[in-house]
């Protein structure tokens, strides 16, 4: 997913009430994961505490961040597929 698609998803799903219940759950899951991933990214990139962790723990958190990004990408693709298509 590119950043334009991500912005479109965020805009079109701000109010998820128009989606089917199973789609609403995916939308909420994506929002929550996106928030957790942002917090982890900030912790890794900006927190002095991160640098005090062992190399092994830093590695685990880095791998966790990568996996969370992959998971977010899949959820974003799913949500994007829920959006109505606009014909040019």
Secondary structure, DSSP 8 states (H G I E B T S, - for coil): --HHHHHHHHHHTSSGGGS-HHHHHHHHHHHHHHHHHHHHHHHHHH-HHHHHS-HHHHHHHHHHHHHHHHHHHHHHHHHHHHS-----
